[in-house]
Amino acid sequence: MNKSIITVGKDNCTGCGACYNKCPVGAITIKYDNDGFMFPELNDKCVNCGLCQSACPVLNPLDFHETPPSFAVWASDEIRMKSSSGGMFTLLAEYVIKNNGVVFGAAYTNDFKEVHHIEADNIPALDALRGSKYVQSDIKETFRNAKRRLDNGKMVLFTGCPCQIAGLYRFLGKDYDNLYTADLVCHGQNSLKAYQSFLKEFTEGKEIENVNFRDKIQYGWSTPTVVYLKNGEVKKAPWNESTWNKGFLEGVFNRENCSKCVYARAERISDITLADCWQVHRINPKFDDRKGTSLVLVNSEKGKDLFYKVKSKMKLCESVPLEILRKYNGQLNHPAPPHPSRKFFFANIDKKGYHEALKYGRGMRFDVGIVGWWFASNYGSSLTYFALGTILQKLDKQVIMIPIAKADGNPWEPEIKFTVDFLSKHFRCGKPRTFDEMDDFNKYCDSFMLGSDQMWTGGSTSLVGYTFFLDFVDKNKKKIAFSTSFGQSDFYAPDDVVETAGDFLRRFDAVSVREKSGVQVCKNRFDVKAEQVMDPVFLCTEQDYDVLCNSVNDPIDDKYLLCYILDPTPEKEEAAKAIAKREGLKIKVLLGLREHPQAKEKWHTGEILPRVSSEQFLYYIKHCSYLLTDSHHGTCFGIIYKRPYAALINAKRGATRFETVASALGLSSRLFYDPLDVDKSDRAFQPIDYDAVDAKLKPEIERANKWLINALNSPSKQNKDTIRTVIVDGKRKELGLRHRLRTMERRLAAKDQQIDELKKRLGE
């Protein structure tokens, strides 16, 4: 049985250092991981004694004190001007030292590039411990040193974050009468790597004299960033302009498990809790003179004893209602959540540095802008782009869905809300721009990727211009087409459209198509090399989709045939009846998201389900006993969930995509060009050997993944404008001006009408 601290795991470890201090044989070292957070590492000296586990506050939680009384406190003005808030730490620390005690707290190293705990036994030494250091402090051997002082009868004040105080208590194994603890209301432990990268850029690499995140000389009681340099310069930023604060307070580079901190509550484990008494002026304006006010929670009898021993040194000591102040100090209620884009900060910091990485971590800069029919009112589209976004995020790419504007300036159908709402749960969706303003996305995206859908068609070009040929993207930005489709066996459009589309397509850095026929279209029509790869829905795992299915609470008792039908016909209904009768199944019917109102008038068999969410769509496919569909993506998800199925070729929507998938996976026998053929043989009812399907699918997935990674990592081309691309750019701007003029004319006409109506009323 493993009795070592390694069993805790990185997702729970707080980096408190108790295990390191407790180990009797030096088997544990504390090291920074690649993101700049401290974790214990075990070497071969370990004797499996279990002492490290016994000292772990995660494995051995502490009891909390009851909700404490709370006070607003000022020390003297002189002390407050040197302190982060009201100077309460100094009052406690000076009392302990004057009584022959010692104080432990966080201090910068000499170069200000790290923070560690040290011991102070004299008043001048307290200067290093004062002030907020917004980076995780390395406890080092201070738990051992504190124990020696305590065992020798010294009074000890130990200060730190709550998890560090918890580590101290578990390391000691008991409380001491001569030990006082003070914890801080902590927003989260920050990455050392982030701090060092920020400092290097903020100071331009110059030597540092001092770092102060609470400099009252420059900004009063606030949270600015101020760095004094040895050459006499002062680098500074107020709280609302500090790029360090933006990342810290938004959870971009806090320690990951700080987001589930058990100590972020009003009930504490230390004797005394120290914090800023933010918004105290709401209780009494006299308690805030802008020099700093401490919020002090007196949690234990020992804390109460120490508090009243220093009370005579307080310039202000007033009881304040904690329930009000908790509103303005979130970590007295709950832990701070991580930023949803947090991982993209760490994916970029090594190569791009702090400030550029912060743009990704705050969701303001994106590796890939995804372009396509992601917003279309279609289940297949929504899940195709869910898959593509998920794949890219697994590759540590920050993605944004790029909204598409119609060339005529008109809005899309209201049903797109279903899809936009679904994808917005999982990815950032850009704010819509007008047709002529789409080039604005170049400011935020490093590259652009065309998704997998029927986008290279004459119809799409007439609807959205050359958007799906990425004409709005800067000519030298990376452009990738991933499993994009022509929908048919050729690109049917006038010659001038073909020539212009070719100019834009030749700007792409990498092109892959969904159907085999698309490879020849690219070569013959556009002189572009393309590779055929599988639809991206196959690149996600069944488990990825189960996350969506598991959000659905709709118990299903009976076995059923699911008919997912986009274009109902009497022949398809007959096929459904035949399958249901042969398999002994009830019929459930899903119709197209956009087509639902019209389609339900044309289908009269079984239970027609209402419009459902994308999650429910997957759920019904996963749990069906048989799937009948005329949808390409319906077929794909039937294969992913290993359902018995029959695919009715929908020539109107493009047969080649059905044929490409079936051919690659050995499933051509499941294709039916005439729905009535379903009941004319046994091929729709033969068991599908999904082991054989998986064996064919696996290399296709590997090939598609390899192609995608190579496309993302290859350098982008340097392109030149052509006469046609310049003309298209001009037309895009011209259309934008026309749309705006039309809008202004409509508004003026409406105002004129209002004036006329007003004149009539006045005339009456």
C-alpha positions, 0 to 999 in steps of 0.5 A, spaced: 500 500 500 502 506 497 503 511 504 506 517 500 503 523 498 503 522 491 497 519 492 494 526 493 494 528 486 496 534 482 488 536 482 488 536 490 495 538 492 495 546 494 503 546 495 503 547 502 509 544 503 507 540 509 509 533 506 516 536 505 517 538 512 515 532 515 519 527 511 524 524 516 529 521 510 529 527 505 525 523 500 520 529 498 522 535 494 518 541 492 519 543 485 515 547 480 511 544 474 511 547 467 506 552 469 510 555 475 506 551 480 509 548 486 508 540 487 512 535 491 516 530 488 518 523 491 525 520 490 528 513 491 529 515 499 522 514 500 521 508 506 513 508 505 512 511 512 506 514 511 508 521 515 507 525 509 500 523 508 499 524 516 501 531 515 497 533 509 491 537 510 487 535 504 487 528 506 486 530 513 481 536 513 481 541 519 475 543 523 473 550 522 471 555 527 464 558 528 462 564 524 467 570 527 466 577 530 469 582 525 472 589 526 474 594 521 481 596 524 487 602 523 494 602 526 497 608 526 498 612 519 505 611 519 504 604 519 498 604 514 502 607 509 507 602 509 502 596 509 497 593 504 491 595 508 490 597 515 496 595 518 493 589 523 499 585 521 504 589 523 500 590 530 500 583 531 507 582 529 510 587 533 507 585 539 510 578 538 517 580 537 517 585 543 515 579 547 521 575 545 517 571 539 518 570 532 514 571 526 513 567 520 511 570 513 512 571 506 518 575 503 521 576 496 528 574 494 533 579 493 532 579 486 524 580 487 523 574 482 520 569 487 517 569 494 518 564 500 517 564 507 522 567 512 523 568 520 523 575 523 525 576 530 526 583 530 522 589 528 526 592 522 525 584 519 518 585 519 519 590 513 520 584 508 514 581 511 509 587 510 505 588 503 501 583 499 505 578 494 501 576 489 505 569 487 505 563 491 510 563 497 515 557 498 514 555 505 521 551 505 523 549 512 519 554 516 514 549 519 520 545 522 523 552 524 517 554 527 516 547 531 523 548 534 521 555 536 515 552 539 518 546 543 523 551 546 517 555 549 518 561 544 511 565 542 510 564 534 506 568 529 505 564 523 502 568 517 500 565 510 494 563 506 489 558 509 492 552 506 499 554 508 496 554 515 492 548 515 499 545 512 502 547 519 497 545 523 497 538 520 505 538 520 505 540 528 500 534 529 497 539 535 496 546 537 501 550 541 499 555 547 504 559 544 502 559 537 498 564 534 496 563 526 493 569 522 491 567 515 489 571 509 483 572 505 486 569 498 484 570 491 488 564 489 495 562 488 498 565 482 503 562 477 511 563 478 512 563 471 506 568 470 509 572 475 516 572 472 514 573 465 510 579 467 515 582 471 521 581 465 516 585 460 513 590 465 520 592 467 523 591 460 528 586 463 531 592 468 534 590 475 529 591 480 529 595 487 522 593 489 516 591 487 509 593 491 502 591 489 499 596 494 503 602 493 500 607 497 505 613 496 503 612 488 495 610 488 493 610 495 489 604 498 488 600 492 491 595 488 496 598 483 502 595 480 509 599 482 516 597 480 522 601 483 528 600 478 535 600 480 536 606 475 531 610 479 525 609 474 518 607 477 514 603 472 507 603 475 500 602 473 493 603 477 489 597 479 484 598 473 490 598 468 494 593 471 495 587 466 497 583 472 491 584 476 487 583 469 490 576 469 490 574 477 483 577 478 480 573 472 483 567 474 487 566 468 493 563 472 491 562 479 493 555 481 488 550 478 485 547 485 484 554 488 477 554 484 475 549 489 478 551 495 475 549 501 477 555 505 474 560 501 468 561 506 467 566 513 468 560 517 476 560 518 481 555 521 486 560 524 486 564 530 485 571 526 484 572 519 486 579 515 483 582 509 482 589 506 475 592 508 473 593 501 467 598 501 467 599 508 465 606 507 458 603 505 457 602 513 460 608 515 464 613 511 468 615 517 472 608 517 475 609 510 480 615 509 483 612 503 489 610 507 487 603 508 482 599 513 483 592 515 478 587 516 479 583 522 476 576 523 477 574 530 476 566 530 478 563 536 479 564 543 487 565 542 485 570 537 481 574 541 486 574 547 491 576 542 487 581 538 485 585 545 492 585 547 494 590 541 487 593 541 490 599 545 495 600 539 489 601 534 487 608 531 480 605 529 477 599 532 470 598 530 465 592 530 462 591 522 457 586 520 460 581 516 454 579 512 455 586 509 462 586 507 462 579 505 458 582 499 465 585 497 470 580 498 468 574 494 473 569 497 469 569 504 463 566 500 466 561 495 472 560 491 474 564 485 472 560 478 478 559 473 477 563 467 474 558 461 480 560 457 486 559 462 489 553 459 491 557 453 495 562 457 499 557 459 499 554 452 502 560 449 506 563 455 513 560 453 513 562 446 509 569 446 511 571 453 506 574 458 502 579 455 501 576 449 499 569 452 494 574 457 490 575 450 489 568 449 488 567 457 482 572 457 479 570 451 481 576 447 486 573 442 485 566 438 489 561 435 484 559 430 477 563 427 473 557 425 469 559 419 463 555 416 455 554 417 456 553 424 450 557 426 446 554 421 439 551 424 441 544 423 443 539 428 449 536 423 452 543 422 452 544 430 455 538 432 460 538 426 463 545 429 462 542 436 467 536 434 472 541 430 472 546 436 473 540 441 479 537 436 482 544 436 482 545 444 485 538 445 491 541 441 491 547 446 488 551 441 484 557 443 478 558 438 472 562 436 466 561 432 466 567 426 459 569 425 458 570 417 454 576 414 449 575 408 452 579 402 445 583 402 445 585 409 439 581 411 439 577 417 439 570 418 432 566 420 431 566 427 432 558 428 439 559 428 438 561 435 438 554 437 445 552 434 448 559 436 446 558 444 448 550 443 455 552 441 456 558 446 456 553 451 462 550 449 466 556 445 467 563 444 462 566 439 464 572 436 460 578 436 456 579 429 460 584 424 456 587 418 459 584 411 464 589 410 467 589 417 468 582 417 476 583 416 475 586 423 476 579 426 484 579 423 485 583 429 483 577 434 485 571 430 492 568 428 489 563 423 483 561 420 480 555 419 474 553 414 470 547 417 467 541 414 460 543 410 458 544 404 461 551 403 464 551 396 458 551 392 455 557 387 449 558 392 453 559 398 457 564 394 451 568 391 449 568 399 455 570 402 460 572 397 467 569 397 467 569 405 467 561 404 474 562 400 476 567 406 476 573 402 476 577 408 482 574 411 489 578 411 492 575 405 498 572 409 495 570 415 494 562 415 488 559 412 486 552 412 480 548 409 479 542 414 474 537 410 470 542 407 465 540 401 463 542 394 457 538 396 457 535 389 462 532 384 464 539 381 464 546 383 458 549 379 458 557 378 460 562 372 467 562 369 468 569 373 466 566 380 470 560 378 476 564 377 476 569 383 474 563 387 481 560 385 485 566 386 482 566 393 483 558 394 490 558 392 492 563 398 490 557 403 496 554 406 493 547 407 486 544 403 483 538 405 476 536 403 471 531 405 469 527 399 474 524 394 471 527 388 473 534 392 480 532 391 479 532 383 475 538 383 480 542 387 486 540 382 482 540 375 478 547 377 483 551 381 490 547 380 490 546 388 492 540 391 488 537 396 487 531 401 481 527 402 480 526 410 474 524 414 468 528 417 471 531 423 465 528 427 469 522 427 475 525 430 471 526 437 470 520 441 464 517 443 466 520 450 466 527 448 459 526 445 456 522 451 458 529 455 452 532 451 448 526 452 449 526 459 446 533 460 439 530 457 434 527 463 429 524 459 428 516 461 427 512 455 423 505 457 421 502 450 425 500 444 424 504 438 426 506 431 428 513 430 427 516 423 431 522 422 428 525 416 430 532 413 426 531 406 419 527 408 416 523 402 411 517 402 416 512 400 421 514 406 415 513 411 413 506 407 421 504 409 420 506 416 413 502 417 417 496 414 423 496 419 418 498 425 414 492 423 420 487 422 424 489 428 418 490 432 419 497 434 415 503 436 417 509 431 420 516 434 421 521 428 426 527 428 425 532 423 430 537 421 431 543 425 429 548 420 425 544 416 420 542 422 414 546 421 413 544 414 416 537 414 411 535 420 405 536 415 408 531 410 410 525 415 404 521 418 407 515 421 409 514 429 411 519 434 413 526 431 418 529 436 418 537 437 424 541 435 429 538 440 436 541 442 443 538 439 444 534 446 437 531 445 438 529 438 445 525 440 441 522 446 435 519 441 440 516 436 445 513 442 439 510 445 435 508 439 434 500 437 435 502 429 436 508 425 433 510 419 435 517 416 436 521 410 442 525 413 449 525 412 450 527 419 445 522 422 448 516 418 455 519 421 452 519 429 449 512 427 456 509 426 459 513 432 454 510 436 454 503 433 447 503 431 443 498 426 442 503 420 439 504 413 441 511 410 437 513 404 441 517 399 439 524 399 441 526 392 438 533 393 443 534 398 449 531 395 450 523 395 457 523 394 458 525 402 454 518 403 458 514 398 465 517 401 464 515 408 460 508 406 466 506 401 471 508 406 468 504 412 465 498 408 458 500 409 456 501 402 451 495 403 447 500 408 446 505 402 439 505 399 438 510 393 430 508 393 427 507 400 422 502 398 429 497 397 429 497 404 424 492 405 426 488 398 432 484 401 435 483 408 441 487 407 438 493 412 437 488 417 444 484 417 448 485 423 454 490 422 461 488 424 463 494 428 469 491 430 471 491 422 468 498 421 473 501 427 479 497 424 478 501 418 476 508 421 482 508 426 487 509 420 482 514 417 482 518 424 490 518 425 491 520 418 486 526 419 489 528 425 496 528 422 494 532 417 491 537 421 497 538 426 501 539 420 497 544 417 497 548 424 504 547 425 507 549 418 509 556 416 504 560 412 505 562 405 506 569 403 501 571 398 500 577 393 493 580 391 490 579 384 486 584 380 480 579 382 481 579 389 482 587 389 476 587 386 472 583 391 475 587 397 472 593 394 465 590 392 465 588 400 466 595 402 461 598 397 456 593 399 457 595 406 456 602 404 450 601 400 447 597 406 448 603 411 445 608 406 439 603 406 439 603 413 439 611 414 434 611 409 429 607 412 430 611 419 429 617 416 423 615 412 421 612 419 422 619 422 418 623 417 412 618 418 413 620 425 413 627 424 407 627 419 403 623 424 405 628 429 403 634 425 396 630 423 395 630 431 396 637 432 392 639 426 386 635 429 
